[in-house]
């Protein structure tokens, strides 16, 4: 193809990759026009996707997720013609890629699927690797454009398959970086210089280009984004959903998902995904990758230093209950292995305790333990840190009418001191988001799962047509804590909102992000801290669905038992209302979220298939979340079970794969929710 004006290239999305690709296209002599949702001071920035389509024959789309891709091609579609070739580079679900192709094809234009591997440096150098899918002739015509920013183009086949390959490669990448972070922690904990581990890995068969780039930066704690946590988390979530739909247990992928999610909850979604290493490596690292440089005051770890604001009992108090080989390591003089450990590596255990590891049995500290769902007796209640949740501010004179047309609950029930729970749906009644909404002076506040930071505002803004409505992302401005207590916490200069996140009385504490640590210390003086494991157990015991586990873009709220808490049938019209009303009238759904108890007390895992042996092994559903409940004394789980097989009291089998390749059937019983 020639680089003529009539074959100009349009680039939509000027993130890390889009900027690099457009720069390489210009250097290769192409005429390039660009558009981004947020205006950028770059050459040939146009006013809209429609204007881009008027100017360009080839349009490359670099947007972050499924919703953004479909929204973008919808906006483009009215201006597309048979001369156009649209190239989708987003990592999305295969069905979303095919849907985008259908929208483009409906206007006579052609579509190429081309997700890529490679991050910031590869994009800047023009060394991406594209996985392509689509019609061979269309791929041939798009080839010169892709060559301008790549070192290799791998043709996969029909539309949708290249996306599967991209998701699969990211599964490997995320798992390998997570394993490397854990390996670095072990190496450092046992006193081996980290530079020796780097040297050993360079000669190891499992070494890779990714590890060569990420490992030194993990050790140096350099998490400048090349591929962000929020984007990797989105891709891993797609992988989990694909696994569930094909009844596959993806253990390594689930583990990577949990660690990425933890970093999102700390508000680090824009960091490089290798920032999962923060959990394992100390706060400061010496230049030569050696031992951590920690303040001298932490060399002698006192009970107060172990967990500020949490009462700690003497180490010797529980020696009699410890195994003899452990008790023998402790003496009253401050010597012995446990006392050494408290000083070892400049307070290594102190660092771990601050991250919420459960070492109460050994050290006697009265911390909140996994499975605990009631506040400890010596405090007024308990609290957990929800900082990192997506926080949106909706303003404008039409904000009430607009939001009432977007969510399932009645916005008029939301007050400054009371939040409502609601769902945002698509036209098919399936979930785009699970949210909490409260009112403010001349605004409404929405908070949602961290994974929805880009998708939720994009979804809402798509329906802002002629409305006086503005949607602002204030996620980085606020920290949110949730207090489980009968009475509101007494904190000055904080916004206190009543909300039942765990089906029990609770209070959200909103504060400026700059005051996060100070408010956390104030809460510690009155309430017990709840770690993520304890919060997850409490959630499952109460039967509360969670985004990314029970709640996905394929779930209807009634299937997840959200009807009573999130749906108002008297409020008027909203997107997806017809489907919800039809289900109410019929009283039937294809599946329901149920509680499951392991009858043999064998641990259950998310992703396990459920089958009915009474129906000759008929597929019955799948497990979405699982935990050990100390209050019930059982291994329990949440899962979706098909209609006709989900009556409480019925027995099913959960299928667990063995290393040998065989499958073990774990008997489970269906129970009504909540468990308690």
C-alpha positions as CSV (number, residue, x, y, z in Angstrom):
1,X,0.0,0.0,0.0
2,X,1.1,3.6,-0.6
3,X,1.2,6.1,2.2
4,X,-1.2,8.5,0.5
5,X,-3.6,10.9,2.0
6,X,-6.5,8.5,1.1
7,X,-4.9,5.8,3.2
8,X,-4.2,7.9,6.3
9,X,-4.1,6.0,9.6
10,X,-6.3,6.9,12.5
11,X,-5.4,5.9,16.1
12,X,-8.0,5.9,18.9
13,X,-6.6,5.7,22.4
14,X,-3.4,7.4,23.4
15,X,-2.3,5.4,26.4
16,X,1.2,3.9,26.7
17,X,0.8,1.7,23.6
18,X,-1.3,4.0,21.4
19,X,1.3,6.8,21.8
20,X,4.1,4.5,20.9
21,X,2.3,3.1,17.8
22,X,1.3,6.5,16.5
23,X,4.9,7.7,16.9
24,X,6.2,4.7,14.9
25,X,3.7,5.2,12.2
26,X,4.8,8.8,11.7
27,X,8.4,7.8,11.6
28,X,7.6,5.3,8.9
29,X,6.0,8.0,6.8
30,X,2.3,7.5,7.4
31,X,-0.1,10.4,7.8
32,X,-1.6,9.8,11.3
33,X,-4.6,11.3,12.9
34,X,-5.5,10.6,16.6
35,X,-8.4,10.8,19.0
36,X,-8.5,10.1,22.8
37,X,-11.4,10.5,25.2
38,X,-9.3,13.0,27.1
39,X,-7.7,15.6,24.8
40,X,-4.0,15.4,24.3
41,X,-1.6,18.1,23.0
42,X,-0.3,15.9,20.1
43,X,-0.2,16.5,16.3
44,X,-3.4,15.9,14.2
45,X,-5.7,15.5,17.3
46,X,-9.2,15.4,15.9
47,X,-12.5,16.3,17.6
48,X,-14.3,12.9,17.5
49,X,-14.2,9.3,16.2
50,X,-16.5,10.4,13.4
51,X,-14.0,13.0,12.2
52,X,-11.3,10.4,12.3
53,X,-13.4,8.1,10.1
54,X,-13.9,10.9,7.6
55,X,-10.1,11.4,7.3
56,X,-8.8,7.9,7.5
57,X,-9.2,4.6,5.7
58,X,-7.5,2.5,8.4
59,X,-8.4,2.9,12.1
60,X,-6.5,1.3,14.9
61,X,-8.3,1.1,18.3
62,X,-6.3,0.9,21.5
63,X,-8.8,1.1,24.3
64,X,-8.8,-0.7,27.7
65,X,-11.7,-3.1,27.9
66,X,-14.8,-4.7,26.4
67,X,-17.2,-1.9,27.1
68,X,-14.8,0.8,25.8
69,X,-14.2,-1.3,22.6
70,X,-17.9,-1.8,21.8
71,X,-18.7,1.8,22.7
72,X,-15.9,3.1,20.4
73,X,-17.0,1.0,17.4
74,X,-20.6,2.1,18.0
75,X,-19.5,5.7,17.8
76,X,-17.5,5.0,14.6
77,X,-20.1,2.8,12.9
78,X,-22.3,5.7,11.6
79,X,-19.4,7.0,9.6
80,X,-17.9,3.7,8.4
81,X,-18.0,2.7,4.8
82,X,-16.7,-0.3,2.7
83,X,-13.4,1.6,2.3
84,X,-12.6,1.3,6.0
85,X,-10.5,-1.3,7.8
86,X,-10.8,-1.2,11.6
87,X,-8.1,-2.9,13.6
88,X,-9.0,-3.9,17.2
89,X,-6.0,-4.1,19.5
90,X,-7.8,-4.4,22.9
91,X,-7.5,-7.4,25.1
92,X,-11.1,-8.4,25.6
93,X,-13.3,-11.4,25.8
94,X,-13.5,-13.3,22.5
95,X,-17.2,-12.7,22.2
96,X,-16.7,-8.9,22.6
97,X,-14.1,-9.0,19.7
98,X,-16.6,-10.8,17.5
99,X,-19.4,-8.4,18.5
100,X,-17.1,-5.4,17.5
101,X,-16.5,-7.1,14.1
102,X,-20.2,-7.5,13.6
103,X,-20.9,-3.8,14.3
104,X,-18.2,-2.8,11.8
105,X,-19.3,-5.3,9.2
106,X,-22.9,-4.0,9.5
107,X,-21.6,-0.9,7.7
108,X,-19.8,-2.8,5.0
109,X,-16.4,-2.1,6.6
110,X,-13.8,-4.8,7.4
111,X,-12.4,-5.7,10.8
112,X,-9.1,-7.2,11.9
113,X,-8.3,-8.6,15.3
114,X,-4.8,-7.8,16.5
115,X,-4.1,-7.9,20.2
116,X,-0.4,-7.6,21.0
117,X,2.3,-8.6,23.4
118,X,4.9,-6.0,24.5
119,X,4.7,-3.0,26.8
120,X,6.0,0.5,26.9
121,X,9.6,0.0,25.6
122,X,8.4,-2.4,22.8
123,X,5.8,0.1,21.7
124,X,8.3,3.0,21.6
125,X,10.8,0.9,19.7
126,X,8.3,-0.5,17.3
127,X,8.9,-4.1,18.6
128,X,5.4,-5.3,19.5
129,X,4.3,-8.8,18.6
130,X,0.8,-8.8,17.1
131,X,-1.5,-11.9,17.1
132,X,-3.9,-11.5,14.3
133,X,-7.3,-12.9,13.2
134,X,-9.7,-12.3,10.4
135,X,-10.1,-12.5,6.7
136,X,-6.8,-13.3,4.9
137,X,-7.2,-10.5,2.3
138,X,-8.1,-7.9,4.9
139,X,-5.1,-9.1,7.0
140,X,-2.8,-8.7,3.9
141,X,-4.0,-5.1,3.5
142,X,-3.4,-4.3,7.1
143,X,0.0,-5.9,7.3
144,X,2.1,-2.8,6.4
145,X,0.4,-0.8,9.1
146,X,1.1,-3.5,11.7
147,X,4.7,-3.9,10.5
148,X,5.3,-0.2,11.4
149,X,5.1,-0.9,15.1
150,X,6.1,-4.6,15.4
151,X,8.9,-7.0,15.1
152,X,6.6,-10.0,14.4
153,X,3.1,-10.7,13.3
154,X,1.6,-14.1,14.2
155,X,-1.5,-15.1,12.2
156,X,-3.8,-17.2,14.4
157,X,-6.9,-17.8,12.4
158,X,-10.6,-16.8,12.5
159,X,-11.8,-13.9,14.6
160,X,-11.8,-14.4,18.4
161,X,-8.9,-16.9,18.4
162,X,-6.1,-14.3,18.6
163,X,-7.7,-12.9,21.7
164,X,-7.7,-16.3,23.3
165,X,-4.0,-16.5,22.6
166,X,-3.4,-13.1,24.1
167,X,-5.3,-14.0,27.3
168,X,-3.4,-17.2,27.5
169,X,0.0,-15.5,27.2
170,X,-1.0,-13.0,29.8
171,X,-1.9,-15.8,32.2
172,X,1.6,-17.2,31.9
173,X,3.1,-13.7,32.3
174,X,1.1,-12.8,35.4
175,X,1.8,-16.2,37.1
176,X,5.5,-16.1,36.4
177,X,5.9,-12.6,37.8
178,X,3.8,-13.6,40.9
179,X,6.0,-16.7,41.4
180,X,9.2,-14.5,41.0
181,X,8.0,-12.1,43.7
182,X,7.4,-15.1,46.1
183,X,10.8,-16.6,45.2
184,X,12.5,-13.3,45.9
185,X,10.9,-13.2,49.3
186,X,12.1,-16.7,50.2
187,X,15.6,-16.0,49.0
188,X,15.8,-12.8,51.0
189,X,14.2,-14.3,54.1
190,X,16.9,-17.0,54.1
191,X,19.7,-14.6,53.9
192,X,20.8,-15.1,50.3
193,X,21.8,-11.9,48.4
194,X,19.2,-11.2,45.8
195,X,21.8,-10.6,43.1
196,X,22.7,-14.3,43.4
197,X,19.2,-15.2,42.6
198,X,19.2,-13.0,39.6
199,X,22.5,-14.6,38.4
200,X,21.0,-18.1,39.0
201,X,17.8,-17.3,37.1
202,X,19.7,-16.0,34.1
203,X,21.2,-19.5,33.7
204,X,17.9,-21.2,34.4
205,X,15.6,-22.7,31.7
206,X,12.6,-20.8,33.1
207,X,14.2,-17.4,32.5
208,X,12.4,-15.2,30.1
209,X,12.4,-11.8,28.5
210,X,9.7,-10.7,30.9
211,X,11.7,-11.8,34.0
212,X,14.8,-10.2,32.6
213,X,13.0,-6.9,32.5
214,X,10.8,-7.2,35.6
215,X,13.1,-8.9,38.2
216,X,15.7,-6.0,38.6
217,X,12.9,-3.5,38.8
218,X,11.0,-5.6,41.4
219,X,14.2,-5.6,43.5
220,X,14.7,-1.9,43.1
221,X,11.0,-1.3,43.7
222,X,10.7,0.6,40.5
223,X,7.1,0.2,39.4
224,X,6.9,2.7,36.7
225,X,4.0,1.4,34.5
226,X,4.9,-0.5,31.4
227,X,1.8,-2.7,31.7
228,X,-0.4,-1.6,34.6
229,X,-2.0,-3.6,37.4
230,X,-5.5,-2.5,36.4
231,X,-5.0,-3.8,32.8
232,X,-3.4,-7.1,33.8
233,X,-6.1,-7.6,36.4
234,X,-8.8,-7.1,33.7
235,X,-7.1,-9.7,31.4
236,X,-6.8,-12.2,34.3
237,X,-10.4,-11.7,35.1
238,X,-11.3,-12.5,31.5
239,X,-9.2,-15.7,31.8
240,X,-11.1,-16.7,35.0
241,X,-14.4,-16.2,33.3
242,X,-13.3,-18.3,30.3
243,X,-12.2,-21.0,32.7
244,X,-15.5,-21.0,34.6
245,X,-17.5,-21.2,31.4
246,X,-15.5,-24.3,30.4
247,X,-15.4,-25.8,33.9
248,X,-11.6,-25.4,34.2
249,X,-9.9,-24.9,37.5
250,X,-7.3,-22.2,37.0
251,X,-5.3,-22.3,40.3
252,X,-2.3,-20.2,39.3
253,X,-4.4,-17.7,37.5
254,X,-6.7,-17.3,40.5
255,X,-3.7,-16.8,42.8
256,X,-2.3,-14.1,40.4
257,X,-5.8,-12.5,40.3
258,X,-6.0,-12.2,44.1
259,X,-2.6,-10.6,44.5
260,X,-3.3,-8.1,41.7
261,X,-6.7,-7.3,43.3
262,X,-5.0,-6.7,46.6
263,X,-2.7,-4.1,45.0
264,X,-5.8,-2.5,43.4
265,X,-7.4,-2.2,46.8
266,X,-4.3,-0.3,48.0
267,X,-4.9,2.2,45.2
268,X,-2.0,1.1,43.0
269,X,-3.8,0.2,39.8
270,X,-1.7,2.5,37.7
271,X,1.6,0.9,38.9
272,X,3.3,-1.7,36.8
273,X,1.8,-5.2,37.4
274,X,5.2,-6.3,38.9
275,X,4.2,-4.2,41.9
276,X,2.7,-7.5,43.4
277,X,6.3,-7.7,44.8
278,X,5.4,-4.9,47.3
279,X,3.7,-7.5,49.4
280,X,6.9,-9.5,49.8
281,X,9.8,-7.1,49.7
282,X,10.7,-4.5,52.4
283,X,10.1,-0.8,51.9
284,X,13.6,0.1,51.1
285,X,16.2,-1.8,49.1
286,X,20.0,-1.3,48.9
287,X,21.5,-0.6,45.5
288,X,23.3,-3.9,45.1
289,X,20.0,-5.8,45.7
290,X,21.3,-6.9,49.1
291,X,19.7,-6.7,52.5
292,X,16.8,-4.3,53.2
293,X,17.7,-1.0,54.7
294,X,15.3,-0.6,57.6
295,X,15.3,2.0,60.3
296,X,17.4,1.0,63.4
297,X,14.4,1.4,65.7
298,X,13.0,-1.8,64.2
299,X,16.0,-4.0,65.0
300,X,14.5,-4.9,68.4
301,X,10.8,-5.7,67.7
302,X,8.6,-5.0,70.7
303,X,5.0,-6.1,71.0
304,X,4.0,-2.5,70.4
305,X,6.0,-2.4,67.2
306,X,4.5,-5.6,65.9
307,X,1.1,-4.2,65.4
308,X,0.5,-0.5,66.4
309,X,-2.8,-0.1,68.2
310,X,-3.3,-3.9,68.7
311,X,-2.7,-5.3,72.2
312,X,-0.1,-8.1,72.3
313,X,0.3,-10.7,75.0
314,X,3.7,-11.9,76.2
315,X,5.4,-14.5,74.0
316,X,5.7,-17.0,76.8
317,X,2.0,-16.9,77.6
318,X,1.1,-19.7,75.2
319,X,4.4,-21.7,75.2
320,X,2.6,-24.6,77.0
321,X,0.1,-24.9,74.1
322,X,2.9,-24.9,71.4
323,X,4.4,-28.1,70.0
324,X,7.5,-29.1,72.0
325,X,9.9,-28.5,69.1
326,X,8.6,-24.9,68.8
327,X,8.4,-24.2,72.5
328,X,12.0,-25.4,72.8
329,X,13.1,-22.5,70.6
330,X,11.9,-19.9,73.1
331,X,13.5,-18.9,76.4
332,X,12.8,-16.1,78.9
333,X,16.1,-14.3,78.4
334,X,15.3,-13.0,75.0
335,X,17.5,-15.6,73.2
336,X,16.3,-18.5,71.1
337,X,15.1,-18.8,67.5
338,X,11.8,-16.9,67.9
339,X,13.5,-14.0,69.6
340,X,16.2,-14.1,67.0
341,X,13.5,-14.1,64.3
342,X,12.0,-10.9,65.7
343,X,15.4,-9.2,65.0
344,X,16.2,-11.2,61.9
345,X,16.6,-9.1,58.8
346,X,15.9,-5.8,60.6
347,X,12.4,-6.8,61.8
348,X,11.3,-9.1,58.9
349,X,8.5,-10.6,60.9
350,X,7.4,-7.1,61.9
351,X,6.9,-6.3,58.3
352,X,4.9,-9.4,57.8
353,X,2.7,-8.8,60.8
354,X,1.9,-5.3,59.5
355,X,0.6,-7.0,56.3
356,X,-1.8,-9.0,58.4
357,X,-0.3,-12.5,58.5
358,X,-1.8,-14.7,61.1
359,X,1.0,-15.5,63.6
360,X,-1.1,-15.2,66.7
361,X,-0.5,-18.8,67.8
362,X,3.3,-18.2,67.9
363,X,3.5,-14.6,69.1
364,X,0.4,-14.2,71.2
365,X,-0.9,-11.1,69.5
366,X,-4.7,-10.8,69.5
367,X,-5.2,-10.2,65.8
368,X,-8.4,-10.8,63.8
369,X,-8.1,-14.3,62.4
370,X,-9.3,-15.9,59.2
371,X,-12.9,-16.8,59.7
372,X,-13.6,-14.3,62.5
373,X,-16.9,-12.6,61.8
374,X,-17.5,-10.9,65.2
375,X,-15.6,-8.0,66.6
376,X,-13.1,-8.9,69.3
377,X,-14.3,-8.5,72.9
378,X,-11.9,-5.8,74.0
379,X,-12.8,-3.3,71.1
380,X,-16.0,-1.6,70.1
381,X,-16.1,-3.3,66.7
382,X,-14.0,-4.0,63.6
383,X,-12.9,-2.1,60.5
384,X,-11.4,-2.8,57.1
385,X,-9.7,-0.6,54.5
386,X,-11.6,-0.2,51.2
387,X,-9.2,2.4,49.8
388,X,-8.8,1.9,46.1
389,X,-12.5,1.4,45.3
390,X,-13.6,3.3,42.2
391,X,-15.1,6.6,43.3
392,X,-17.1,8.7,40.9
393,X,-18.7,12.1,41.5
394,X,-21.9,12.8,39.5
395,X,-22.9,16.5,39.2
396,X,-25.2,18.6,37.0
397,X,-28.8,19.7,37.2
398,X,-30.0,16.4,35.5
399,X,-28.0,14.1,37.7
400,X,-31.0,12.6,39.6
401,X,-33.0,11.9,36.5
402,X,-30.0,10.6,34.7
403,X,-28.9,8.2,37.4
404,X,-32.4,6.9,38.0
405,X,-32.4,5.8,34.4
406,X,-29.1,4.0,34.8
407,X,-29.3,2.0,38.1
408,X,-31.8,-0.5,39.4
409,X,-32.5,1.2,42.8
410,X,-34.2,4.5,43.4
411,X,-31.6,7.3,43.7
412,X,-34.1,9.3,45.8
413,X,-33.4,6.9,48.7
414,X,-29.7,8.0,48.8
415,X,-28.8,10.6,51.4
416,X,-25.6,12.2,52.6
417,X,-25.5,9.9,55.6
418,X,-27.2,6.8,53.9
419,X,-26.0,4.9,50.9
420,X,-28.1,2.6,48.7
421,X,-26.9,-0.5,46.9
422,X,-27.7,-0.9,43.2
423,X,-26.7,-2.5,39.9
424,X,-25.9,-1.0,36.5
425,X,-27.1,-3.2,33.7
426,X,-27.0,-3.5,29.9
427,X,-30.1,-3.8,27.7
428,X,-30.1,-7.6,28.3
429,X,-30.4,-7.1,32.0
430,X,-26.9,-8.4,32.6
431,X,-24.6,-6.6,35.0
432,X,-22.1,-3.9,34.0
433,X,-21.4,-2.9,37.6
434,X,-22.4,-3.4,41.3
435,X,-22.4,0.0,43.1
436,X,-23.1,1.9,46.3
437,X,-24.6,5.4,45.9
438,X,-24.9,8.2,48.4
439,X,-25.8,11.9,48.0
440,X,-23.6,14.9,48.6
441,X,-24.0,18.7,48.2
442,X,-25.1,19.2,44.6
443,X,-23.8,15.7,43.6
444,X,-24.1,11.9,44.0
445,X,-21.2,9.7,45.0
446,X,-20.8,6.3,43.5
447,X,-18.3,3.7,44.7
448,X,-17.6,0.4,43.0
449,X,-15.0,-2.4,42.7
450,X,-11.5,-1.2,41.7
451,X,-11.7,-3.3,38.5
452,X,-14.5,-1.0,37.2
453,X,-12.5,2.3,37.3
454,X,-12.4,2.6,33.5
455,X,-15.4,0.5,32.5
456,X,-18.0,2.1,34.8
457,X,-17.5,5.8,33.8
458,X,-17.3,4.8,30.1
459,X,-20.6,2.9,30.5
460,X,-22.4,5.8,32.2
461,X,-21.0,8.5,29.8
462,X,-22.3,6.5,26.8
463,X,-25.8,7.5,27.8
464,X,-25.1,11.2,28.6
465,X,-26.6,12.6,25.4
466,X,-28.2,16.1,26.0
467,X,-28.1,15.9,29.8
468,X,-26.5,18.4,32.1
469,X,-24.5,15.7,33.8
470,X,-20.8,15.5,34.6
471,X,-19.0,12.3,35.8
472,X,-15.6,12.8,37.5
473,X,-13.2,10.1,38.7
474,X,-12.2,11.0,42.3
475,X,-10.7,7.6,43.1
476,X,-7.3,9.1,43.9
477,X,-8.8,11.8,46.0
478,X,-10.4,9.7,48.8
479,X,-9.7,6.8,51.1
480,X,-12.6,4.8,52.3
481,X,-12.7,2.6,55.5
482,X,-15.7,0.4,56.5
483,X,-16.5,0.1,60.2
484,X,-18.6,-2.9,61.5
485,X,-20.3,-1.4,64.5
486,X,-23.8,-0.8,65.9
487,X,-23.0,2.9,66.3
488,X,-21.2,5.4,64.0
489,X,-17.5,6.0,64.7
490,X,-16.7,9.4,66.2
491,X,-14.2,11.0,63.7
492,X,-13.9,14.6,63.0
493,X,-13.7,16.0,59.4
494,X,-14.7,12.7,57.9
495,X,-17.8,11.8,55.9
496,X,-19.7,9.0,57.7
497,X,-22.2,7.0,55.7
498,X,-24.5,4.2,56.9
499,X,-24.3,1.2,54.6
500,X,-24.8,-2.6,55.0
501,X,-21.9,-4.0,52.9
502,X,-21.9,-7.3,54.9
503,X,-25.6,-7.6,55.7
504,X,-24.9,-6.2,59.1
505,X,-24.8,-2.6,60.4
506,X,-21.8,-0.7,59.1
507,X,-20.4,2.7,58.4
508,X,-18.2,4.0,55.5
509,X,-15.6,6.5,56.6
510,X,-14.6,8.8,53.7
511,X,-11.5,10.9,54.1
512,X,-9.0,12.7,52.0
513,X,-6.3,10.3,50.7
514,X,-3.6,12.4,52.4
515,X,-5.2,11.6,55.8
516,X,-5.3,7.8,55.2
517,X,-2.6,6.8,57.7
518,X,-3.9,9.2,60.4
519,X,-7.5,8.0,60.2
520,X,-6.3,4.4,60.1
521,X,-4.4,4.9,63.4
522,X,-7.5,6.5,65.0
523,X,-9.6,3.6,63.9
524,X,-7.0,1.2,65.4
525,X,-7.4,2.8,68.8
526,X,-11.1,1.9,68.9
527,X,-11.7,-1.0,66.5
528,X,-10.0,-4.3,65.6
529,X,-8.5,-4.5,62.0
530,X,-10.0,-7.1,59.7
531,X,-7.6,-8.5,57.1
532,X,-8.6,-9.4,53.6
533,X,-8.9,-13.1,54.4
534,X,-11.2,-12.5,57.4
535,X,-13.3,-10.1,55.3
536,X,-13.6,-12.7,52.5
537,X,-14.7,-15.4,54.9
538,X,-17.3,-13.0,56.4
539,X,-18.6,-12.2,52.9
540,X,-19.0,-15.8,52.0
541,X,-20.7,-16.7,55.3
542,X,-23.2,-13.9,54.7
543,X,-23.8,-14.9,51.0
544,X,-22.7,-11.5,49.7
545,X,-21.7,-11.7,46.0
546,X,-18.5,-10.0,44.9
547,X,-17.5,-8.4,41.6
548,X,-15.2,-10.7,39.6
549,X,-16.4,-13.8,41.6
550,X,-20.2,-14.1,41.7
551,X,-20.8,-10.9,39.7
552,X,-19.7,-10.7,36.1
553,X,-21.0,-9.2,32.8
554,X,-22.9,-12.5,32.3
555,X,-24.9,-12.4,35.5
556,X,-28.4,-11.0,36.0
557,X,-28.9,-9.4,39.5
558,X,-31.8,-11.7,40.5
559,X,-29.6,-14.8,39.9
560,X,-27.1,-13.4,42.5
561,X,-29.9,-12.8,45.1
562,X,-29.5,-9.1,44.7
563,X,-33.2,-8.4,44.0
564,X,-34.2,-7.4,47.6
565,X,-31.2,-5.1,48.2
566,X,-30.7,-3.5,44.8
567,X,-33.9,-3.5,42.8
568,X,-36.8,-1.0,43.1
569,X,-39.8,-2.1,41.0
570,X,-41.7,1.2,41.5
571,X,-39.1,3.8,40.5
572,X,-39.6,3.9,36.7
573,X,-37.6,3.0,33.7
574,X,-33.9,2.2,33.6
575,X,-31.6,0.3,31.2
576,X,-32.3,-3.4,31.5
577,X,-35.7,-2.9,33.3
578,X,-37.7,-5.0,30.9
579,X,-35.7,-8.1,31.5
580,X,-35.8,-7.7,35.3
581,X,-39.6,-7.1,35.3
582,X,-40.1,-10.1,33.1
583,X,-38.1,-12.4,35.5
584,X,-40.1,-11.0,38.4
585,X,-43.4,-12.0,36.6
586,X,-42.2,-15.4,35.7
587,X,-40.5,-16.1,39.0
588,X,-37.8,-18.1,37.3
589,X,-34.1,-17.7,36.5
590,X,-31.8,-20.2,34.7
591,X,-29.6,-20.4,37.8
592,X,-29.3,-19.2,41.4
593,X,-26.5,-18.3,43.7
594,X,-26.5,-20.9,46.5
595,X,-24.5,-21.9,49.6
596,X,-22.6,-25.2,49.5
597,X,-21.2,-27.2,52.4
598,X,-18.5,-29.9,51.9
599,X,-20.1,-33.0,53.4
600,X,-16.6,-34.7,53.9
601,X,-15.1,-31.4,55.1
602,X,-12.7,-31.5,52.0
603,X,-11.7,-28.0,50.9
604,X,-13.6,-26.5,47.9
605,X,-12.2,-24.1,45.3
606,X,-13.5,-21.5,43.0
607,X,-13.9,-22.9,39.5
608,X,-14.9,-26.4,40.5
609,X,-17.7,-27.9,38.4
610,X,-20.9,-29.0,40.1
611,X,-22.6,-32.1,38.8
612,X,-25.7,-34.1,39.8
613,X,-25.0,-37.7,40.2
614,X,-28.7,-38.4,40.7
615,X,-29.1,-37.1,37.1
616,X,-26.3,-39.3,35.7
617,X,-23.6,-36.6,36.1
618,X,-25.6,-33.8,34.6
619,X,-23.8,-30.4,34.7
620,X,-25.3,-28.4,37.6
621,X,-23.2,-25.3,37.9
622,X,-19.9,-24.1,39.3
623,X,-18.3,-22.8,42.5
624,X,-17.4,-19.0,42.6
625,X,-15.8,-18.6,46.0
626,X,-14.8,-20.9,48.8
627,X,-13.4,-20.7,52.4
628,X,-13.1,-22.4,55.7
629,X,-15.7,-21.2,58.2
630,X,-14.6,-21.6,61.8
631,X,-18.0,-20.5,63.1
632,X,-19.7,-23.3,61.1
633,X,-16.8,-25.7,61.4
634,X,-17.0,-26.6,57.8
635,X,-15.5,-26.0,54.3
636,X,-18.1,-23.8,52.6
637,X,-18.6,-22.2,49.2
638,X,-20.8,-20.0,47.0
639,X,-21.8,-21.2,43.6
640,X,-24.3,-21.0,40.8
641,X,-26.6,-24.0,40.5
642,X,-29.0,-24.5,37.6
643,X,-32.8,-24.4,37.9
644,X,-34.3,-27.7,38.9
645,X,-31.1,-28.8,40.7
646,X,-30.8,-26.0,43.2
647,X,-33.3,-26.8,46.0
648,X,-31.8,-26.4,49.5
649,X,-31.0,-29.8,51.0
650,X,-30.1,-31.4,47.6
651,X,-26.7,-33.0,47.2
652,X,-24.3,-32.5,44.3
653,X,-20.7,-33.4,43.6
654,X,-17.9,-30.9,43.1
655,X,-15.3,-32.2,40.7
656,X,-11.7,-31.6,41.7
657,X,-8.8,-32.6,39.3
658,X,-6.0,-34.7,40.7
659,X,-2.3,-34.5,39.6
660,X,-2.7,-37.8,37.8
661,X,-5.4,-36.3,35.6
662,X,-8.2,-38.2,37.3
663,X,-11.2,-36.3,38.8
664,X,-12.3,-36.6,42.4
665,X,-15.9,-36.0,43.3
666,X,-16.4,-34.1,46.6
667,X,-20.0,-34.4,47.9
668,X,-21.6,-31.1,48.8
669,X,-25.0,-30.1,50.1
670,X,-27.0,-27.0,48.9
671,X,-28.1,-24.6,51.6
672,X,-30.0,-21.3,51.6
673,X,-28.1,-18.1,52.1
674,X,-26.8,-16.7,54.3
675,X,-25.0,-19.5,56.0
676,X,-25.4,-17.8,59.4
